[in-house]
Amino acid sequence: MTVKDLSKKEYLNFQLTYLKKAGNNELMESLIANKEKIKSFFESIPEDKFLYKYAKDKWTIKELLQHIIDTERIFSYRALRIARNDKTELPGFDQDEFNPFSGANNKSKYDLIADYSISRDNTISLFKSFSKEMLLRIGHVSTYNISPRAIGFVTVGHENHHVEIIKERYL
């Protein structure tokens, strides 16, 4: 199943930005391949650049990587709840409220990359456990409906989006 297989009832229009950046691979292939791509990208950045911001009110590269990790964990939790047929409306989260409390700038480049890798391994394991039926379930998050498979593709597209921003504005 690829992004093209998603129906419009599985995601909200604002998520199209991320879905378009997820690529055309199968879901599991995307999650696995992107792990190595993202790890290699961050490993290639000199450690002294990890505290760089291109503007006063913007995040450092460390904070962006922590944001990718935190968001993936939240997305995976949502996918689990929906896949297990939990009908509870799940709350949204404010990324700008998370950032100041992440402690990202006190972590080493290598600890952040290791944390990303562990988080992705957990996401891969979780998504491998989902049956096709589970991936197609629709749940309600904040103000929109979404399926676990859409969440998987949004996760990949979200990190690709931030890598593009780092390449354009930070490096």
C-alpha positions in Angstrom: 0.0 0.0 0.0 1.3 3.4 -1.1 0.3 7.0 -0.6 -1.7 6.7 -3.8 -3.9 4.1 -2.1 -5.1 6.5 0.6 -8.7 7.7 0.3 -9.5 11.4 1.2 -11.4 10.2 4.3 -8.1 8.9 5.8 -6.5 12.3 6.2 -7.1 16.1 6.3 -6.0 18.4 3.4 -3.3 20.1 5.5 -1.5 16.7 5.7 -1.1 16.6 1.9 2.1 18.6 2.3 3.6 15.6 4.2 1.9 12.9 2.1 3.4 14.4 -1.1 6.9 14.2 0.5 6.5 10.6 1.7 7.5 9.2 -1.7 5.9 6.3 -3.7 7.1 3.3 -1.8 5.1 0.8 0.2 4.5 1.9 3.8 6.9 -0.5 5.5 9.6 0.1 2.8 9.2 3.9 3.4 9.6 3.6 7.2 12.6 1.4 6.9 14.4 3.2 4.0 13.8 6.6 5.5 15.4 5.6 8.8 18.8 5.2 7.1 18.4 8.2 4.9 17.5 10.5 7.9 20.3 9.0 10.1 22.9 9.5 7.4 21.7 13.0 6.8 22.0 14.1 10.5 25.3 12.2 10.9 26.7 14.2 8.0 26.1 17.6 9.7 29.1 18.8 11.8 28.3 18.8 15.5 29.0 22.6 15.8 26.1 23.3 13.3 23.6 21.5 15.6 23.1 24.6 17.7 22.7 26.9 14.7 19.5 28.9 14.2 18.9 30.9 11.0 16.8 33.4 12.9 16.3 34.4 16.5 12.8 32.8 16.9 13.6 29.6 15.0 14.7 26.2 16.4 18.2 24.8 16.4 19.0 21.7 14.4 19.0 19.8 17.7 15.5 21.1 18.4 14.3 20.1 14.9 15.6 16.6 15.3 14.0 16.3 18.8 10.7 17.6 17.2 10.9 14.9 14.6 11.4 12.3 17.4 8.6 13.7 19.6 6.2 13.9 16.7 6.9 10.4 15.6 6.2 9.1 19.1 2.9 11.0 19.2 1.9 9.8 15.7 2.8 6.2 16.6 0.7 6.4 19.8 -2.3 7.7 17.7 -1.8 4.9 15.2 -1.8 2.3 18.0 -5.0 3.6 19.5 -6.8 3.8 16.2 -5.5 0.4 15.0 -6.8 -1.2 18.3 -10.2 0.3 17.5 -10.2 2.8 20.3 -13.0 5.2 19.6 -11.8 7.9 22.0 -11.2 11.3 20.4 -7.4 11.8 20.6 -6.1 15.2 21.5 -3.8 17.4 19.4 -0.5 18.8 20.6 1.2 22.1 20.2 4.8 21.6 18.9 5.7 25.1 20.0 4.8 24.3 23.6 6.9 21.1 23.5 10.1 22.6 22.2 11.1 24.8 25.1 10.9 21.8 27.4 12.6 19.2 25.2 16.1 19.8 26.5 17.3 19.1 23.0 20.1 21.6 23.1 21.7 19.8 26.1 21.8 16.5 24.3 24.7 15.4 22.1 24.3 15.0 18.3 25.0 11.3 18.8 22.4 10.8 21.6 19.7 12.5 19.5 20.5 10.4 16.4 20.5 7.2 18.6 17.1 8.3 20.0 15.7 8.9 16.5 16.9 5.4 15.5 15.3 3.7 18.5 12.1 5.6 18.0 12.0 4.6 14.3 12.7 0.9 15.2 9.8 1.0 17.6 7.6 2.6 14.9 8.6 -0.1 12.4 7.9 -2.9 14.9 4.5 -1.3 15.7 3.5 -1.0 12.1 4.6 -4.5 11.3 2.1 -5.7 14.0 -0.8 -4.1 12.2 -3.0 -6.2 10.0 -4.5 -4.6 6.8 -7.8 -4.2 8.6 -6.1 -2.3 11.4 -4.3 0.0 9.0 -7.6 1.0 7.4 -9.4 1.9 10.6 -10.4 5.5 10.9 -9.9 7.4 14.2 -10.6 10.9 15.3 -7.7 13.2 16.3 -8.4 16.7 17.4 -10.5 18.1 14.5 -10.0 15.4 11.8 -10.2 11.8 10.9 -7.1 9.7 10.0 -6.1 6.1 9.5 -3.0 4.4 10.9 -1.6 3.9 7.3 -2.0 7.6 6.6 -0.2 8.3 9.9 2.7 6.2 8.8 3.1 8.1 5.5 2.6 11.5 7.3 5.5 10.4 9.7 7.8 9.9 6.7 6.7 13.0 4.9 7.0 15.1 8.1 10.7 14.2 8.6 11.4 14.7 4.9 9.8 18.1 5.1 12.1 19.1 8.0 15.2 17.8 6.3 14.4 20.0 3.3 14.1 23.0 5.6 17.4 22.2 7.2 19.1 21.9 3.8 17.5 25.2 2.5 17.9 27.4 5.6 20.5 25.9 7.9 23.3 24.4 5.8 
